[in-house]
Amino acid sequence: MKVAVPSNGNRGIEEQVGEHFGRVPAYTLYDTESGEVEVVENTSNHMGGSGYPPELLTGKGVNVMICSALGQRAINLFEGYGIRVYVGSHGTVKKAIESWKQGKLQEATDKDACSRHAFRGERHGD
């Protein structure tokens, strides 16, 4: 199974979890079977590229997204691509993955959507 974590840089599992999953510079991918780590640049339209993060991550074989929070539209997009989303992570990517493995993170649903999350001109925290 492949797990993705939005990351503030390219240091792999030692990197900090990015707060805004769509606007992070990279995603750290972790293969739970092989232990392999891959850092993928965020080339979505949020960063001047094309497509949305779920499309990018589906192309990399991701099954699970672990993040701090995300909006309703993002939850729906991930669900549409068959990617399960878990929220509540913080600290390093390594810590986020460990928390997920231990069942400490909550699977995202409609009621977990971050009402303050940015979309179309609004900023997180407003």
C-alpha positions in Angstrom: 0.0 0.0 0.0 1.2 3.5 -0.8 0.7 6.3 1.6 1.2 10.0 0.7 1.9 12.9 3.1 2.0 16.6 2.0 5.5 17.8 2.8 7.1 21.2 3.3 10.2 20.0 1.4 12.2 17.0 0.0 13.7 15.5 3.1 11.5 12.4 2.9 10.2 11.0 6.2 12.2 13.6 8.2 10.4 16.5 6.5 7.5 18.4 8.3 3.9 17.7 7.3 2.6 20.6 5.2 -0.5 22.3 6.5 -2.1 23.0 3.2 -2.0 19.7 1.2 -2.7 21.4 -2.2 0.0 24.0 -1.9 2.9 22.1 -0.5 6.0 21.8 -2.6 6.1 18.0 -2.4 4.4 14.8 -1.3 6.3 12.1 0.5 5.2 8.7 -0.6 5.8 5.7 1.7 5.3 2.1 0.6 4.1 0.1 3.6 5.3 -3.2 2.1 8.8 -2.4 0.9 9.5 0.6 3.2 10.6 2.6 0.1 10.3 6.4 0.3 9.8 8.6 -2.7 9.4 12.4 -2.8 7.2 13.7 -5.6 7.1 17.4 -6.6 3.7 19.0 -6.5 3.0 19.7 -10.1 -0.7 20.3 -9.6 -2.5 23.4 -10.8 -2.1 24.9 -7.3 1.6 25.1 -8.1 1.3 26.3 -11.7 1.0 22.9 -13.3 -2.1 21.0 -14.3 -4.6 18.8 -12.6 -5.4 18.3 -8.9 -3.3 16.5 -6.2 -5.6 13.4 -6.2 -4.9 13.0 -10.0 -1.1 13.3 -9.4 -1.1 10.9 -6.5 -3.4 8.3 -8.3 -0.8 8.2 -11.0 1.8 7.3 -8.4 -0.4 4.4 -7.1 -1.3 6.1 -3.8 -4.0 4.4 -1.7 -4.0 6.7 1.4 -3.5 10.4 2.0 -2.4 11.5 5.5 -2.7 15.2 6.2 -3.5 17.7 8.9 -6.8 18.9 7.5 -8.5 19.6 4.2 -11.7 21.0 2.7 -14.9 19.2 1.6 -14.2 19.5 -2.1 -10.8 17.9 -1.6 -12.3 15.0 0.5 -14.7 14.4 -2.4 -12.0 14.5 -5.0 -9.9 12.0 -3.1 -12.9 9.7 -2.6 -13.6 9.9 -6.3 -10.1 8.5 -7.0 -10.5 5.8 -4.4 -7.9 7.3 -2.0 -8.7 7.2 1.6 -7.9 10.3 3.6 -6.9 10.5 7.3 -6.7 13.8 9.1 -5.0 15.1 12.3 -1.4 14.5 11.4 1.4 16.9 12.5 5.1 17.0 13.1 7.3 14.9 10.7 6.2 12.7 8.0 7.6 9.8 9.9 5.5 10.7 13.0 2.4 11.1 10.8 2.8 7.6 9.3 3.4 6.1 12.7 0.3 7.7 14.0 -1.7 6.4 11.1 -0.3 2.9 11.5 -1.3 3.0 15.2 -4.9 4.0 14.4 -4.5 7.4 16.0 -5.7 9.4 13.0 -9.3 9.9 12.0 -10.6 9.0 8.5 -12.0 12.1 6.8 -15.7 12.4 6.2 -18.0 15.3 5.4 -18.1 16.4 9.0 -14.3 16.5 9.2 -13.9 19.1 6.4 -11.9 22.1 7.4 -14.3 25.0 7.0 -11.4 27.4 7.1 -9.4 25.7 4.3 -8.5 27.7 1.2 -10.2 27.4 -2.1 -10.7 29.9 -4.9 -9.2 33.0 -3.3 -10.0 32.3 0.3 -7.1 31.7 2.7 -6.6 29.1 5.4 -7.5 30.7 8.7 -9.9 33.4 7.4 
